[in-house]
Amino acid sequence: MTDLTTALADAPAIAILRSASPLHFPAVADALHRAGIRAVEFTLTTPGVLSALREYAQAKPEGLALGAGTVMTPFDATRAVEAGATYLITPATCPDVIREARHLGVPVLPGALTPSEIAVAWREGATMVKLFPASIGGPDYVRAVRAPLPHVPLVPTGGIGLDEAPAYLAAGATALGMGSPLVGDACEGGDLDALRERAAVLLDGMRS
Protein backbone atom coordinates (compact mmCIF):
# COMPACT_ATOMS: atom_id res chain seq x y z
CA MET A 1 0.00 0.00 0.00
CA THR A 2 1.07 3.55 -0.59
CA ASP A 3 1.45 5.90 2.34
CA LEU A 4 -1.65 7.73 1.09
CA THR A 5 -3.72 4.55 1.19
CA THR A 6 -2.52 3.88 4.72
CA ALA A 7 -3.24 7.45 5.78
CA LEU A 8 -6.77 7.41 4.40
CA ALA A 9 -7.52 4.05 5.98
CA ASP A 10 -6.71 5.65 9.34
CA ALA A 11 -8.59 8.91 8.69
CA PRO A 12 -10.48 9.29 5.37
CA ALA A 13 -9.77 12.99 4.80
CA ILE A 14 -7.24 15.01 2.82
CA ALA A 15 -6.74 18.51 4.22
CA ILE A 16 -6.25 21.12 1.49
CA LEU A 17 -3.82 23.92 2.35
CA ARG A 18 -4.17 26.97 0.11
CA SER A 19 -3.18 30.57 0.84
CA ALA A 20 -1.38 33.63 -0.47
CA SER A 21 1.74 32.34 1.30
CA PRO A 22 2.91 28.94 2.59
CA LEU A 23 4.39 30.52 5.73
CA HIS A 24 1.98 28.79 8.10
CA PHE A 25 1.63 25.50 6.21
CA PRO A 26 4.08 23.54 8.40
CA ALA A 27 2.36 24.57 11.64
CA VAL A 28 -1.07 23.83 10.15
CA ALA A 29 0.02 20.42 8.87
CA ASP A 30 1.55 19.55 12.25
CA ALA A 31 -1.63 20.61 14.06
CA LEU A 32 -3.78 18.54 11.72
CA HIS A 33 -1.55 15.53 12.25
CA ARG A 34 -1.77 15.88 16.03
CA ALA A 35 -5.55 16.03 15.67
CA GLY A 36 -5.62 12.78 13.70
CA ILE A 37 -5.61 13.90 10.06
CA ARG A 38 -3.02 11.83 8.19
CA ALA A 39 -3.00 13.41 4.71
CA VAL A 40 -2.41 17.02 3.70
CA GLU A 41 -2.14 18.71 0.33
CA PHE A 42 0.03 21.76 -0.40
CA THR A 43 -1.58 23.47 -3.40
CA LEU A 44 0.63 24.69 -6.23
CA THR A 45 -1.43 27.88 -6.58
CA THR A 46 0.27 29.09 -3.40
CA PRO A 47 3.31 31.24 -4.32
CA GLY A 48 6.59 29.73 -3.11
CA VAL A 49 4.94 26.44 -2.17
CA LEU A 50 7.58 24.15 -3.70
CA SER A 51 10.27 25.47 -1.36
CA ALA A 52 7.90 25.04 1.57
CA LEU A 53 7.03 21.55 0.41
CA ARG A 54 10.69 20.60 0.11
CA GLU A 55 11.51 21.87 3.60
CA TYR A 56 8.48 20.31 5.23
CA ALA A 57 9.01 16.95 3.53
CA GLN A 58 12.28 16.69 5.47
CA ALA A 59 10.66 17.49 8.81
CA LYS A 60 7.10 16.17 8.62
CA PRO A 61 5.89 13.81 11.33
CA GLU A 62 5.95 10.06 10.81
CA GLY A 63 2.76 8.77 9.24
CA LEU A 64 1.73 12.00 7.51
CA ALA A 65 1.16 11.67 3.76
CA LEU A 66 2.28 14.90 2.06
CA GLY A 67 0.90 15.65 -1.39
CA ALA A 68 0.73 18.43 -3.96
CA GLY A 69 -2.56 19.78 -5.27
CA THR A 70 -3.68 21.80 -8.29
CA VAL A 71 -1.14 19.95 -10.44
CA MET A 72 -1.95 20.94 -14.01
CA THR A 73 1.04 19.86 -16.13
CA PRO A 74 3.58 17.02 -16.25
CA PHE A 75 6.26 19.60 -15.42
CA ASP A 76 4.33 20.57 -12.28
CA ALA A 77 4.06 16.90 -11.38
CA THR A 78 7.80 16.33 -11.73
CA ARG A 79 8.70 19.41 -9.72
CA ALA A 80 6.27 18.52 -6.95
CA VAL A 81 7.60 14.97 -6.60
CA GLU A 82 11.19 16.21 -6.68
CA ALA A 83 10.26 18.58 -3.84
CA GLY A 84 8.90 15.71 -1.75
CA ALA A 85 5.25 15.21 -2.66
CA THR A 86 4.26 11.55 -2.34
CA TYR A 87 0.97 11.91 -4.22
CA LEU A 88 -0.56 14.34 -6.72
CA ILE A 89 -4.03 15.85 -7.07
CA THR A 90 -5.44 17.72 -10.06
CA PRO A 91 -8.58 19.88 -10.32
CA ALA A 92 -9.49 18.45 -13.73
CA THR A 93 -9.06 15.32 -15.82
CA CYS A 94 -5.52 15.76 -17.15
CA PRO A 95 -4.40 12.53 -18.87
CA ASP A 96 -0.84 13.79 -19.35
CA VAL A 97 -0.51 14.44 -15.61
CA ILE A 98 -1.95 11.01 -14.80
CA ARG A 99 0.58 9.37 -17.10
CA GLU A 100 3.44 11.40 -15.62
CA ALA A 101 2.41 10.42 -12.09
CA ARG A 102 2.44 6.76 -13.11
CA HIS A 103 5.89 7.28 -14.64
CA LEU A 104 7.06 8.90 -11.39
CA GLY A 105 5.56 6.06 -9.36
CA VAL A 106 3.26 8.13 -7.17
CA PRO A 107 -0.52 7.95 -6.59
CA VAL A 108 -2.60 10.47 -8.53
CA LEU A 109 -6.12 11.73 -7.85
CA PRO A 110 -7.38 13.57 -10.94
CA GLY A 111 -10.40 15.81 -10.71
CA ALA A 112 -13.56 14.78 -12.50
CA LEU A 113 -17.29 15.39 -12.23
CA THR A 114 -19.24 13.51 -14.89
CA PRO A 115 -19.30 9.72 -15.32
CA SER A 116 -17.45 10.15 -18.62
CA GLU A 117 -14.65 12.15 -16.99
CA ILE A 118 -14.44 9.67 -14.13
CA ALA A 119 -14.17 6.77 -16.57
CA VAL A 120 -11.43 8.50 -18.57
CA ALA A 121 -9.44 9.28 -15.43
CA TRP A 122 -9.74 5.71 -14.20
CA ARG A 123 -8.76 4.18 -17.53
CA GLU A 124 -5.70 6.43 -17.69
CA GLY A 125 -4.52 4.98 -14.38
CA ALA A 126 -5.90 7.17 -11.59
CA THR A 127 -5.34 5.80 -8.10
CA MET A 128 -8.59 7.41 -6.95
CA VAL A 129 -10.76 10.08 -8.56
CA LYS A 130 -11.37 13.45 -6.95
CA LEU A 131 -15.07 14.19 -7.48
CA PHE A 132 -15.06 17.96 -7.91
CA PRO A 133 -16.93 20.12 -7.12
CA ALA A 134 -18.82 17.68 -4.92
CA SER A 135 -21.25 20.22 -3.50
CA ILE A 136 -23.07 20.48 -6.84
CA GLY A 137 -24.59 17.04 -6.42
CA GLY A 138 -23.99 16.17 -2.78
CA PRO A 139 -24.09 12.65 -1.35
CA ASP A 140 -26.96 11.67 -3.64
CA TYR A 141 -24.75 12.28 -6.67
CA VAL A 142 -21.95 10.18 -5.17
CA ARG A 143 -24.42 7.35 -4.65
CA ALA A 144 -25.76 7.70 -8.20
CA VAL A 145 -22.29 7.68 -9.79
CA ARG A 146 -21.13 4.70 -7.77
CA ALA A 147 -24.04 2.59 -8.99
CA PRO A 148 -22.53 2.09 -12.50
CA LEU A 149 -18.92 2.71 -11.39
CA PRO A 150 -18.58 0.85 -8.08
CA HIS A 151 -14.94 -0.07 -8.77
CA VAL A 152 -13.74 3.56 -8.88
CA PRO A 153 -12.68 4.99 -5.49
CA LEU A 154 -14.15 8.49 -5.24
CA VAL A 155 -12.84 11.36 -3.12
CA PRO A 156 -15.52 14.10 -3.13
CA THR A 157 -13.99 17.55 -2.71
CA GLY A 158 -15.31 21.10 -2.71
CA GLY A 159 -17.89 22.76 -0.49
CA ILE A 160 -18.34 19.86 1.93
CA GLY A 161 -19.32 20.98 5.43
CA LEU A 162 -17.99 19.18 8.49
CA ASP A 163 -21.47 17.96 9.35
CA GLU A 164 -22.00 16.60 5.82
CA ALA A 165 -18.96 14.32 5.88
CA PRO A 166 -20.70 11.24 7.31
CA ALA A 167 -23.36 11.36 4.58
CA TYR A 168 -20.72 11.34 1.84
CA LEU A 169 -18.99 8.32 3.35
CA ALA A 170 -22.33 6.57 3.77
CA ALA A 171 -22.97 7.23 0.06
CA GLY A 172 -19.81 5.34 -0.84
CA ALA A 173 -17.00 7.91 -0.84
CA THR A 174 -13.56 6.46 -0.11
CA ALA A 175 -12.37 9.69 1.49
CA LEU A 176 -13.05 13.43 1.36
CA GLY A 177 -11.00 16.44 0.33
CA MET A 178 -11.55 19.16 2.93
CA GLY A 179 -10.57 22.79 2.40
CA SER A 180 -11.88 25.88 4.16
CA PRO A 181 -14.62 24.16 6.24
CA LEU A 182 -11.81 22.29 7.99
CA VAL A 183 -8.78 24.55 7.62
CA GLY A 184 -10.58 27.87 8.11
CA ASP A 185 -8.13 30.76 8.52
CA ALA A 186 -5.32 28.62 9.92
CA CYS A 187 -3.18 29.03 6.79
CA GLU A 188 -3.32 32.80 7.35
CA GLY A 189 -2.12 32.46 10.93
CA GLY A 190 -5.50 31.70 12.52
CA ASP A 191 -6.18 29.82 15.74
CA LEU A 192 -4.61 26.34 15.67
CA ASP A 193 -6.63 25.21 18.67
CA ALA A 194 -9.81 25.97 16.72
CA LEU A 195 -8.35 24.03 13.79
CA ARG A 196 -7.76 20.99 15.97
CA GLU A 197 -11.30 21.26 17.31
CA ARG A 198 -12.71 21.29 13.76
CA ALA A 199 -10.57 18.27 12.90
CA ALA A 200 -11.91 16.44 15.95
CA VAL A 201 -15.50 17.22 14.94
CA LEU A 202 -14.81 15.95 11.42
CA LEU A 203 -13.18 12.72 12.55
CA ASP A 204 -15.79 12.03 15.23
CA GLY A 205 -18.52 12.38 12.61
CA MET A 206 -16.68 10.13 10.15
CA ARG A 207 -16.18 7.42 12.75
CA SER A 208 -19.67 7.51 14.21
matplotlib code that plots the C-alpha trace (Angstrom):
import matplotlib.pyplot as plt

x = [0.0, 1.1, 1.5, -1.7, -3.7, -2.5, -3.2, -6.8, -7.5, -6.7, -8.6, -10.5, -9.8, -7.2, -6.7, -6.2, -3.8, -4.2, -3.2, -1.4, 1.7, 2.9, 4.4, 2.0, 1.6, 4.1, 2.4, -1.1, 0.0, 1.5, -1.6, -3.8, -1.5, -1.8, -5.6, -5.6, -5.6, -3.0, -3.0, -2.4, -2.1, 0.0, -1.6, 0.6, -1.4, 0.3, 3.3, 6.6, 4.9, 7.6, 10.3, 7.9, 7.0, 10.7, 11.5, 8.5, 9.0, 12.3, 10.7, 7.1, 5.9, 6.0, 2.8, 1.7, 1.2, 2.3, 0.9, 0.7, -2.6, -3.7, -1.1, -2.0, 1.0, 3.6, 6.3, 4.3, 4.1, 7.8, 8.7, 6.3, 7.6, 11.2, 10.3, 8.9, 5.2, 4.3, 1.0, -0.6, -4.0, -5.4, -8.6, -9.5, -9.1, -5.5, -4.4, -0.8, -0.5, -1.9, 0.6, 3.4, 2.4, 2.4, 5.9, 7.1, 5.6, 3.3, -0.5, -2.6, -6.1, -7.4, -10.4, -13.6, -17.3, -19.2, -19.3, -17.5, -14.7, -14.4, -14.2, -11.4, -9.4, -9.7, -8.8, -5.7, -4.5, -5.9, -5.3, -8.6, -10.8, -11.4, -15.1, -15.1, -16.9, -18.8, -21.2, -23.1, -24.6, -24.0, -24.1, -27.0, -24.8, -21.9, -24.4, -25.8, -22.3, -21.1, -24.0, -22.5, -18.9, -18.6, -14.9, -13.7, -12.7, -14.2, -12.8, -15.5, -14.0, -15.3, -17.9, -18.3, -19.3, -18.0, -21.5, -22.0, -19.0, -20.7, -23.4, -20.7, -19.0, -22.3, -23.0, -19.8, -17.0, -13.6, -12.4, -13.1, -11.0, -11.6, -10.6, -11.9, -14.6, -11.8, -8.8, -10.6, -8.1, -5.3, -3.2, -3.3, -2.1, -5.5, -6.2, -4.6, -6.6, -9.8, -8.3, -7.8, -11.3, -12.7, -10.6, -11.9, -15.5, -14.8, -13.2, -15.8, -18.5, -16.7, -16.2, -19.7]
y = [0.0, 3.6, 5.9, 7.7, 4.6, 3.9, 7.4, 7.4, 4.0, 5.7, 8.9, 9.3, 13.0, 15.0, 18.5, 21.1, 23.9, 27.0, 30.6, 33.6, 32.3, 28.9, 30.5, 28.8, 25.5, 23.5, 24.6, 23.8, 20.4, 19.6, 20.6, 18.5, 15.5, 15.9, 16.0, 12.8, 13.9, 11.8, 13.4, 17.0, 18.7, 21.8, 23.5, 24.7, 27.9, 29.1, 31.2, 29.7, 26.4, 24.2, 25.5, 25.0, 21.5, 20.6, 21.9, 20.3, 16.9, 16.7, 17.5, 16.2, 13.8, 10.1, 8.8, 12.0, 11.7, 14.9, 15.7, 18.4, 19.8, 21.8, 20.0, 20.9, 19.9, 17.0, 19.6, 20.6, 16.9, 16.3, 19.4, 18.5, 15.0, 16.2, 18.6, 15.7, 15.2, 11.5, 11.9, 14.3, 15.9, 17.7, 19.9, 18.4, 15.3, 15.8, 12.5, 13.8, 14.4, 11.0, 9.4, 11.4, 10.4, 6.8, 7.3, 8.9, 6.1, 8.1, 8.0, 10.5, 11.7, 13.6, 15.8, 14.8, 15.4, 13.5, 9.7, 10.1, 12.2, 9.7, 6.8, 8.5, 9.3, 5.7, 4.2, 6.4, 5.0, 7.2, 5.8, 7.4, 10.1, 13.5, 14.2, 18.0, 20.1, 17.7, 20.2, 20.5, 17.0, 16.2, 12.6, 11.7, 12.3, 10.2, 7.3, 7.7, 7.7, 4.7, 2.6, 2.1, 2.7, 0.8, -0.1, 3.6, 5.0, 8.5, 11.4, 14.1, 17.5, 21.1, 22.8, 19.9, 21.0, 19.2, 18.0, 16.6, 14.3, 11.2, 11.4, 11.3, 8.3, 6.6, 7.2, 5.3, 7.9, 6.5, 9.7, 13.4, 16.4, 19.2, 22.8, 25.9, 24.2, 22.3, 24.5, 27.9, 30.8, 28.6, 29.0, 32.8, 32.5, 31.7, 29.8, 26.3, 25.2, 26.0, 24.0, 21.0, 21.3, 21.3, 18.3, 16.4, 17.2, 16.0, 12.7, 12.0, 12.4, 10.1, 7.4, 7.5]
z = [0.0, -0.6, 2.3, 1.1, 1.2, 4.7, 5.8, 4.4, 6.0, 9.3, 8.7, 5.4, 4.8, 2.8, 4.2, 1.5, 2.4, 0.1, 0.8, -0.5, 1.3, 2.6, 5.7, 8.1, 6.2, 8.4, 11.6, 10.1, 8.9, 12.3, 14.1, 11.7, 12.2, 16.0, 15.7, 13.7, 10.1, 8.2, 4.7, 3.7, 0.3, -0.4, -3.4, -6.2, -6.6, -3.4, -4.3, -3.1, -2.2, -3.7, -1.4, 1.6, 0.4, 0.1, 3.6, 5.2, 3.5, 5.5, 8.8, 8.6, 11.3, 10.8, 9.2, 7.5, 3.8, 2.1, -1.4, -4.0, -5.3, -8.3, -10.4, -14.0, -16.1, -16.3, -15.4, -12.3, -11.4, -11.7, -9.7, -7.0, -6.6, -6.7, -3.8, -1.8, -2.7, -2.3, -4.2, -6.7, -7.1, -10.1, -10.3, -13.7, -15.8, -17.2, -18.9, -19.4, -15.6, -14.8, -17.1, -15.6, -12.1, -13.1, -14.6, -11.4, -9.4, -7.2, -6.6, -8.5, -7.8, -10.9, -10.7, -12.5, -12.2, -14.9, -15.3, -18.6, -17.0, -14.1, -16.6, -18.6, -15.4, -14.2, -17.5, -17.7, -14.4, -11.6, -8.1, -7.0, -8.6, -7.0, -7.5, -7.9, -7.1, -4.9, -3.5, -6.8, -6.4, -2.8, -1.4, -3.6, -6.7, -5.2, -4.7, -8.2, -9.8, -7.8, -9.0, -12.5, -11.4, -8.1, -8.8, -8.9, -5.5, -5.2, -3.1, -3.1, -2.7, -2.7, -0.5, 1.9, 5.4, 8.5, 9.3, 5.8, 5.9, 7.3, 4.6, 1.8, 3.4, 3.8, 0.1, -0.8, -0.8, -0.1, 1.5, 1.4, 0.3, 2.9, 2.4, 4.2, 6.2, 8.0, 7.6, 8.1, 8.5, 9.9, 6.8, 7.3, 10.9, 12.5, 15.7, 15.7, 18.7, 16.7, 13.8, 16.0, 17.3, 13.8, 12.9, 16.0, 14.9, 11.4, 12.5, 15.2, 12.6, 10.2, 12.7, 14.2]

ax = plt.figure().add_subplot(projection="3d")
ax.plot(x, y, z, "-o")
ax.set_aspect("equal")
plt.show()
